[in-house]
Amino acid sequence: MSILKDRLASKIEAHRPRTTRLLKEYGDFKVGEITMEQCIGGMRSIKALVTDISYLDPNEGIRFRGMTIPETLEALPKPEGKEYPFVEGHIFLLLTGDVPTLPEVMELVEEFKARRAVPQYVYDVLAAMPADAHPMAMFTVAINAMQGESKFAKAYEEGMKKTEYWEPMYEDALDLLARVPVIAAYIYRLKYRNGEQIAPHADLDMGGNFAHMMGIDAPYDDLMRLYFLLHSDHESGNVSAHTTHLVGSALSDAYYSLGAAMGGLAGPLHGLANQEVLRWIQGVLDEMGGVAPDSEGLKKFVWDTLNSGQVIPGYGHAVLRKTDPRYESQRQFCLKHLPDDKIFALVSGLYDVVPDILREHGKAKNPWPNVDAQSGVIQWYYGVTEYDFYTVMFGVGRAIGVLSNLVWDRALGYPLERPKSLTTDMLEKMVGIQ
C-alpha cells in the first residue's frame, strides 16, 4: 500500500467513530434550526426546497399538482380505445397546473412529433461506444452530446433579461422530452436487438411511439403511458430532481442538468432499485426450483434474507408510510393483463407476507411496497428482460418532472444553491466533546 493510501486509511479509521458518536449520542442536538442527525444524515426531511409540481404525502402518496394518482389518471384525456392518459397531457398538467382538454393535448402531441427528430451525430456517438457500455451511460452521453442544441445556452450568451430565462429553458425542455423516448428505444435495440432499429411512427403519441420503436405490441403502449406518468416526479428532494435543480441553479442548461440527474438516477439507492427487486424475486424462484413457494415458504425466504443482513428490495420508503400508490396502480394493470404470470403471483404473495414480517423485525419505518416492487416484473413479462435498461425507462419518465421543475426554477428566478458546511470539529465543540 502506498504511503498516501496507508495514511488515508488510518485517517478514515480514526474519523469514523467520531461521526458515529455524534449521530448516536447527539442526533437530536440542534445545529441552528436542524438536528445533528439531519446535518450528518443526508439532510433527511429538512424543509428547504420549493416545488409546486408534485408533493409526496406520507399517507396519500404522490400528488401531481394537487391531484392523487387515481385522480390524475381519471382526469387526463386518453387516446381513443386506451386505458391510460396521454403522457403529453401529463406534461401539460405538470407545467401549468391545469388539466388539459383533448384538443390541447392533441396540439402538444403534434408539437412533440415535430420536435422528436434526434440529430444523426447522437446516433453516431452511441454507435461508437463500447459494446458493453451500460445503457444509462449511453443515455447520459446522448443527452450531453446534444448540449450544443441548447436554446437557453445560446440566448444567455447573447444576453437576455432574467425574467426571460424560462422561455429558452422551456424550449430546451420540450426538445429533450420529445427526444429522450426515441433515444431510449434506439439504445435498447442497438444493444439488445442486434442494432435492428424501428423508425418512429408519425401517427403515434409518446407512449405509443415508444412501444412501437421497442417492437412490442399493445397493451405495452398503455403500460408505458402509465409507467412514464408514475415515474415522472417525486417532489424536488430526491436525487435526480434535486440534482437537476442544483446544476440548473448555476444557470447550466437543461442538457447539462438532465445529464447530471441521470447520473444520480443510475445509483443503486435511486433508479437502479427496480432491477435489484426483480433479480431478488427471480432468486427466490431459482432457489425454489422455478416454482413459486407457498405462504410459509415465502415467510422463510424473507426471514432468511433479513437474518443474513440484507434488506427486502422494493419495500420501505423515505417518506411514505403506506403502500405506494404507484405500486397499486401497476398492480391493477397486472391483475387485468397478466394475472396468471408466476412472477407476478410471487410479487402478490410477498405483498401478503412481507409487511407483517418487517413490522415484527422492527427495523423498517415503512413496511409497505414501493414503486420498484412491481415495475420490473411487468417489463419482464413483455419481453424486456434486460435489467440494465430498466433505469433508462425510469429516466425517460423522470425527465418529465425534473424538466418541468427546471422551467419553473428559471421562471421564478431561484438563485444559485449554496448551503453552508461545518467541520466535524465544529460539531463536536457544539455538543461539548473535547
ZAKE-51711 format. One record per atom (N, C-alpha, C): x, y negated, z negated; residue in one letter. Coordinates in steps of 0.2 Angstrom, whole numbers, plus 5000, padded with zeros to 4 digits. Layout:
% residues N
XYZA
...
//
This chain:
% residues 434
500450065000M
500050005000M
500449945000M
500349895004S
500749835005S
500649794998S
501149744997I
501149704991I
500449664991I
500249634996L
499649594996L
499049634995L
498949694998K
498449734996K
498449764989K
498949784987D
499049804980D
498849754975D
499149694976R
498949634972R
498249614972R
497949614978L
497249604979L
496749654975L
496949724976A
496649774972A
496649764965A
497249744962S
497249734955S
496849674953S
496849624957K
496349564955K
495649584955K
495449624960I
494749644960I
494549684954I
494949734952E
494849774947E
494749734940E
495149684940A
495149644934A
494549594934A
494349574940H
493749524940H
493049554939H
492949614942R
492349654942R
491949654935R
492349664929P
492049664923P
491749604921P
492049544923R
491849484921R
491149464924R
491049484931T
490449474934T
489849514931T
490049584929T
489649624926T
489349604920T
489849574916R
489649554909R
489149494909R
489349444914L
488949384915L
488149404917L
488149454921L
487449474923L
487049514917L
487449554914K
487149604909K
486949564903K
487449524900E
487349484894E
487049414894E
487149384900Y
486949314901Y
486449304907Y
486149354909G
485749354915G
485149304915G
484949284909D
484349234908D
484649164906D
485249154906F
485549094904F
485449044910F
485248984908K
485048934913K
485648904916K
485848904922V
486348864926V
485948814930V
485948754927G
485448704930G
484748724929G
484448734935E
483748754934E
483648824936E
484148864937I
484148934939I
484448974933I
484349044934T
484649084929T
485349114931T
485749134927M
486349164929M
486249224934M
485749264932E
485649324937E
485449294944E
485049244945Q
484949214951Q
485549194955Q
485949154951C
486549124953C
487049184956C
487149234953I
487549294955I
487249344959I
486549344958G
486149404961G
485849384968G
486149354972G
485949344979G
485349284979G
485349244974M
484849184974M
484149214975M
484049274972R
483349304972R
482849264969R
482249254973S
481649214970S
481749144969S
482349114971I
482449044970I
482049004975I
481548964973K
481148924977K
481548864980K
481848874986A
482248824988A
482248814996A
481748844999L
481648845006L
480848825007L
480748795013V
480048775015V
479948805022V
479348835023T
479148855029T
478348865029T
478048835034D
477348845035D
477148905040D
477648935042I
477448985047I
477149045044I
477449075039S
477249135035S
477349125028S
476949165024Y
477149165017Y
477049235014Y
477449265010L
477449335008L
477149335001L
476549355000D
476149354994D
476349424991D
476449424984P
476649494981P
476149544982P
475449524982N
474949564982N
474549574988N
474549524992E
474249524999E
474649545005E
475349535004G
475749545009G
475849485013G
476149485019I
476249435023I
475649395026I
475649335025R
475149285028R
475449245034R
475149255040F
475449215046F
474949155046F
475249095045R
474849035045R
474249035041R
474349065035G
473749075030G
473349135031G
473449175036M
472949225038M
473349295036M
472949345033T
473249405032T
473349445038T
473649505038I
473749535044I
473149565047I
472649595043P
472049615046P
471649555049P
471649495046E
471349435048E
471649415055E
472349415055T
472749395061T
472549445067T
472549505066L
472349555071L
471649545074L
471249525069E
470549515071E
470449455075E
470749395073A
470649335076A
470949325083A
471549345084L
471849335090L
471549375096L
471549335102P
471249365108P
471649425110P
471349475113K
471649535115K
471549545123K
472049585126P
471949595133P
471349645134P
471049635140E
470449675141E
470549755140E
470149785136G
470149855135G
470749875130G
471049825127K
471549845122K
471349835115K
471749865110E
471549865103E
471949805100E
472449785102Y
472849735098Y
473049675102Y
473149615099P
473149555102P
473749545107P
473749495111F
474249475115F
474849445110F
475449465111V
475949435107V
476049365109V
475849345115E
475949265116E
475449225112E
474849255110G
474349225106G
474649215099G
475049265097H
475349265090H
475849205090H
476249205095I
476749145096I
476349075096I
475849075099F
475449015099F
475248995092F
474949045088L
474749035081L
475349015077L
475949045077L
476449035073L
476748965074L
476748945080L
477048875082L
476548825080L
475848835081T
475448775080T
474948785074T
474848845071G
474448855065G
473748865068G
473548855074D
472948865077D
472848935080D
472248965079V
472049025083V
471849005090V
472249025095P
472149005102P
471549035105P
471249005110T
470649035114T
471049085119T
470649125122L
470849165128L
471149125133L
470849075136P
471149035141P
471849005139P
471948985133E
472548955130E
473049005130E
472849065128V
473349125128V
473549145135V
473149145140M
473249165147M
473749115150M
473649045148E
474148995151E
474849015148E
474849035142L
475549045139L
475849115142L
475449165143V
475649225146V
475949205153V
475649165157E
475949145163E
476549105163E
476549065158E
477249025156E
477749075155E
477649125151F
478149165149F
478449205155F
477949225159K
478149265165K
478649215169K
478549155170A
478949105174A
479649095170A
479649115164R
480249095160R
480749165159R
480449225161R
480749285159R
481349305163R
481449275169A
482049295173A
482749285169A
483049345168V
483649345165V
484249335170V
484749285168P
485249275173P
485649335175P
485849345181Q
486249405183Q
486849415179Q
487149365177Y
487849365173Y
487749405166Y
487149395163V
486949435157V
487049505158V
486749535164Y
486749605165Y
487449625167Y
487849585170D
488549595172D
488949605165D
488849565160V
489149565154V
488949635150V
488349645150L
488149705147L
488449775150L
488449775157A
488749825161A
489449835159A
489749785158A
490549785157A
490749805150A
490249815145M
490349835138M
490449905138M
490849925133P
491050005132P
490350045132P
490450105134A
489850145135A
489550165128A
490050165123D
489750175116D
489650115112D
489550055115A
489349995111A
488750005108A
488649975102H
488049985098H
487449935102H
486849955102P
486349915106P
486249845103P
486349845096M
486249775093M
486849735095M
487449765095A
488049725098A
487849695105A
487649735109M
487449725116M
486949665116M
486449675112F
485849625111F
486149555109F
486549555104T
486849495102T
487249465107T
487649505110V
488149475116V
487649445121V
487149475123A
486749455128A
486449385126A
486249375120I
485949315118I
486449255118I
487049275115N
487549225115N
487849205122N
487849255127A
488049245133A
487649195137A
487049185135M
486549135138M
486649065135M
487049055131Q
487048995127Q
487148935132Q
487548945137G
487648895142G
486948865146G
486448905145E
485748885147E
485448835142E
485748825136S
485348785131S
485148715133S
484548705133K
484248635135K
484448595129K
484348615123F
484548575117F
485248555117F
485748595118A
486448585118A
486548525124A
486248535129K
486348485135K
486048415133K
485448415130A
485148355128A
485548315122A
485748355118Y
486148325112Y
486748295114Y
487148325119E
487748305122E
487648235125E
487048235129E
486848175132E
486648115128E
486448135122G
486248085117G
485448075117G
485148085111M
484448085110M
484248065103M
483648045102K
483448025095K
483248085091K
483348085084K
483248145080K
482548165081K
482048125081T
481348135082T
481248175088T
481648175093E
481548215099E
481948285099E
482248295094Y
482648365094Y
482248425095Y
481648425093W
481248485093W
481048505100W
480948455105E
480748465111E
481248515115E
481848495116P
482348545119P
482348605115P
482348605109M
482348665105M
481748715106M
481148685107Y
480548715109Y
480748755116Y
481048715121E
481148745127E
481648805127E
482148795123D
482548855122D
482248915118D
481848895114A
481448955110A
481048995115A
480648955119L
480248995124L
480649035129L
481149005131D
481549035136D
481849105133D
482049095127L
482349155123L
481749205122L
481149185120L
480649235118L
480349265124L
480449235130A
480249265136A
480749315139A
481349305137R
481949345140R
482049405135R
482049395129V
482349455124V
481949515125V
481349525126P
481049585128P
481349625134P
481449585139V
481649605145V
482449635144V
482849595141I
483449615139I
483449675135I
483049685130A
483049745126A
482849805130A
482349805134A
482149855138A
482749875143A
483149825146Y
483649835150Y
484249875146Y
484349855140I
484849885136I
484649965135I
484049975134Y
483850045132Y
483950085138Y
483750065144R
483850105150R
484550115152R
484950055151L
485650065153L
485950115149L
485850115142K
486150165138K
485850235138K
485250235138Y
484950305137Y
484550335142Y
484450295148R
484150325154R
484550315160R
485250335159N
485650335165N
485650275169N
485550215166G
485550155169G
485050145174G
484550185174E
483950185179E
483450125177E
483450075180Q
483050015177Q
482350015180Q
481949985177I
481249975179I
481149895179I
480949865185A
480949795186A
480349775182A
480349705179P
479749685176P
479149685180P
478549685177H
477949695181H
477649625181H
477449595187A
477249525187A
476549515184A
476149565183D
475449555181D
475349565173D
475949585170L
475849605163L
476049555158L
475749555152D
475949515146D
476549545143D
476849515138M
477449535135M
477449605132M
476949625128G
476949695126G
476849745131G
476449725136G
476349775142G
476949785146G
477249725147N
477849725152N
478449765148N
478449755142F
479049795138F
478949865139F
478249885138A
478149965138A
478249985145A
478049945150H
478249965157H
478949965159H
479349925156M
480049925158M
480449985154M
480150005148M
480350055144M
480250125148M
479650125152G
479450185156G
479050225152G
478650195147I
478150235143I
477450215144I
477050265144D
476350255146D
475950225140D
475350205142A
474850175136A
474750235132A
474550225125P
474450165122P
475150135119P
475750145122Y
476350115119Y
476350045120Y
475950015125D
475949945126D
475549915120D
475049945118D
474749925112D
475149925106D
475449985105L
475949995099L
476449935099L
476749915105M
477249865104M
476949795103M
476349785105R
475949715104R
475949715096R
475749775093L
475649775086L
476349765082L
476849805085Y
477549805082Y
477849735082Y
477849705088F
478149635088F
477749585083F
477149595083L
476749545078L
476949565071L
476949625069L
477049645062L
477749625060L
478249625065H
478949615063H
479149545064H
478649495066S
478849435068S
479149385063S
478849385057D
479149335052D
478949365045D
479349345040H
479349365034H
479549315029H
479249255029E
479549195025E
480249175028E
480549125025S
481149105028S
481749125024S
481649165018G
482249185014G
482549245016G
482249295020N
482549355022N
483149335026N
483649385027V
484249375030V
484249345037V
483849375042S
483849355048S
483449285049S
482949265045A
482649205045A
483049155042A
483349165036H
483749115033H
484449105037H
484649155041T
485249145045T
485149095051T
484549105054T
484349065059T
484248985057T
483948985051H
483848915048H
484548885046H
485048925043L
485648895041L
486048875047L
486148925052V
486548905058V
486248845061V
485548845062G
485248795066G
485348725062G
485448725055S
485448665051S
486148625053S
486548665056A
487148625059A
487048595066A
486448595068L
486248575075L
486548625080L
486648685078S
486848735083S
486148755087S
486248765093D
485648785097D
485348845096D
484748865099A
484348925097A
484748985099A
485148985104Y
485549045106Y
486049065101Y
486449015098Y
486949025093Y
486549045087Y
486049015085S
485649035079S
485349105079S
485049115085L
484749185085L
485249235085L
485749225089G
486349275089G
486549295082G
486649235078A
486949245071A
486449285067A
485749275068A
485249305065A
485249385066A
485349395072M
485349475074M
485949505071M
486449475070G
487049505066G
486849525059G
486349485056G
486149495049G
485649555050G
485149555055L
484649605055L
484949675056L
485549675059A
485849735060A
486149775054A
486149745048G
486349765042G
485949825039G
486249875036P
485849925033P
485249905028P
485349845025L
484949825020L
484349775023L
484349775029H
483849725033H
483549775038H
483649755045G
483349785050G
483549855051G
484149885049L
484349945050L
483950005046L
483549975041A
483250025037A
482750075040A
482450045046N
481950095049N
482250155051N
482850155054Q
483150215057Q
483450255051Q
483550225045E
483850265039E
483250305037E
482650275037V
482050315035V
481850375039V
481950365045L
481750425050L
482250475049L
482950455048R
483450505048R
483350545041R
483150515036W
483050545029W
482450595030W
481850575033I
481250615034I
481450675038I
481850665044Q
482050725048Q
482550775044Q
482850745039G
483250785035G
482850835030G
482250805028V
481850845024V
481550905029V
481350885035L
481150945039L
481650995041L
482350975042D
482851015043D
482951065037D
482951035031E
483051075025E
482551125024E
481951105027M
481351155026M
481251195032M
481751205036G
481651245042G
481151225047G
481051155048G
480651125053G
479951125051G
479751155045V
479051155043V
478951105037V
478451065038A
478351015033A
478151045026A
478551025020P
478351055014P
477751035011P
477451085007D
476851065003D
476951004998D
476450984994S
476550934989S
477050944984S
477151014982E
477651024977E
478351024980E
478351054986G
479051054989G
479250974990G
478750934992L
478950864993L
479250834987L
478850844981K
479050814975K
479750834973K
479850904974K
480550924973K
481050894977K
480950884983F
481450854988F
481550774985F
481050744984V
481050674982V
481450664975V
481350714970W
481750714964W
482450724965W
482550774970D
483250794971D
483650734974D
483250694978T
483550644981T
483750584976T
483250574972L
483350524966L
483950544962L
483950614960N
484450634955N
485150634958N
485150634964S
485850634967S
486150564968S
485750514965G
485950444965G
485750404971G
485350434976Q
485150404982Q
484450374980Q
484250324985V
483550294985V
483150334990V
482450324989I
482050344994I
481950294999I
482150305005P
482150245010P
481450235012P
481350175013G
480650155016G
480150135010G
480450145004Y
480050124998Y
480350074994Y
479950024991G
480149964987G
480249904992G
480149844989H
480249784992H
480449734987H
480749684990A
481049624985A
480449584982A
479949584986V
479349534984V
478749574983V
478549614987L
477849654987L
477849694981L
477249694978R
477049734973R
476449784974R
476349804981K
475849844983K
476049874990K
475649924992T
475849944999T
475849895004T
476449895008D
476549845013D
475949845018D
475549795019P
475049795024P
475349805031P
475949795033R
476249815039R
476249885040R
476449925034Y
476449995034Y
475750025035Y
475249995032E
474550015033E
474250005040E
474449945043S
474249935050S
474549985055S
475150005054Q
475450055058Q
475150125056Q
475050135050R
474650205048R
474050205051R
473650155052Q
472950165055Q
473050175063Q
473650155066F
473750165073F
473950245073F
474350265069C
474550335069C
473950385068C
473450365063L
472850405062L
472450415068L
472450365072K
472050365078K
472450405084K
473050385085H
473450415091H
473850475090H
474050485084L
474550545083L
474350575076L
473750595075P
473550615068P
473850685067P
474050725072D
474250795071D
475050795071D
475350745072D
476150745073D
476450765066D
476850815066K
477150845060K
477550785056K
477950745060I
478250695056I
477850645053I
477250625056F
476850585053F
476450615047F
476350675048A
476050715042A
476550715036A
477150725037L
477650715032L
477650645029L
477650595033V
477550525030V
476950515026V
476450545028S
475750545024S
475850575018S
476150635018G
476250675012G
476750635007G
477250605009L
477650565005L
477250505002L
476850475006Y
476450425003Y
476050444997Y
475850504997D
475450534992D
475850554985D
476450564986V
476850584980V
477350534978V
477650494982V
478250454980V
478050404975V
477550364976P
477450304971P
477450334964P
477050384963D
477050414956D
477750434953D
478150464958I
478750484956I
479250424954I
479150374958L
479550314957L
479350284951L
478750284949R
478550254943R
478750294937R
478750354938E
479050394932E
479750394932E
480150384937H
480850374937H
481050304934H
480650254935G
480650194931G
481150144934G
481450154940K
481950104942K
481750064948K
481150074950A
480850034956A
480349984954A
480449924955K
479949874953K
479349884958K
479449904964N
478849914968N
478949984971N
478450034969P
478550104971P
478150114978P
477950064981W
477550074987W
477950074993W
477650104999P
478050105005P
478050035008P
478550015012N
478649955016N
478549975023N
478649925027V
478549925035V
479049985038V
479649995035D
480150035038D
479950115037D
479450125032A
479250195031A
478850225036A
478650185041Q
478150205046Q
478450195053Q
478750135054S
478950115061S
479350165065S
479850185063G
480250235067G
479950295069G
479450325064V
479050385066V
478650375072V
478350315073I
477950305079I
478350305085I
478950265085Q
479350265091Q
479650335093Q
479750375088W
480050445089W
479450485093W
478850475091Y
478350515094Y
478250495101Y
478350425103Y
478350405110Y
478950415114Y
479450455111G
480050475115G
480650425114G
480550375110V
481150335109V
481450365103V
481950405104T
482250445099T
482950425097T
483150365100E
483750345099E
483750295093E
483950315087Y
483950275081Y
484250205082Y
484850205085D
485150135086D
484750085089D
484250105093F
483950055097F
483350025093F
483150055087Y
482550035084Y
482649955081Y
483249945079T
483349875076T
483349825082T
483449845088V
483449795094V
482649775095V
482249825094M
481549805095M
481249765089M
481549775083F
481449735077F
481649665079F
482249655082G
482549595084G
482049555089G
481749585093V
481349555098V
480749525094V
480449565090G
479849535086G
480149485081G
480649495078R
480849445073R
481049375076R
481249375082A
481449315086A
480849265086A
480249295086I
479649255087I
479549215081I
479649235075G
479549195069G
480149145068G
480749175068V
481349135067V
481449075071V
481249085078L
481249035083L
480748985082L
480149005080S
479548955078S
479848915072S
480148945067N
480348905061N
480948855064N
481348875068L
481848835070L
481648775074L
481048785078V
480748725081V
480548675076V
480248695071W
479948655066W
480548625061W
481048665060D
481648635057D
481848565060D
481848575067R
482148515071R
481548455071R
480948475071A
480448435072A
480348395065A
480548425059L
480448385053L
481148365051L
481648365055G
482248335053G
482648365047G
482548435046Y
482848465040Y
483648455041Y
483948435035P
484648425035P
485148485035P
485748475036L
486248525035L
486148565028L
486148625028E
486048665022E
486748675019E
486848655013R
487448655009R
487448655002R
487248724999P
487248724992P
487848724989P
487848714982K
488448704978K
488648764975K
489348784975S
489548844972S
489948824966S
489948874961L
490348874955L
490848924954L
491348924950T
491848974949T
491649014943T
491949074943T
491749124938T
491949094931T
492549054931D
492749024925D
492248974922D
491948934927M
491448884925M
490848924922M
490648974925L
490049014922L
490249044915L
490849064914E
491049094908E
491049044902E
491248984904K
491348924899K
490648904897K
490148904902M
489448884901M
489148924895M
489348994895V
489049034890V
489449054884V
490049014884G
490449024878G
490949084878G
491049114884I
491549164885I
492249134885I
492749154881Q
493449124881Q
493849164886Q
//
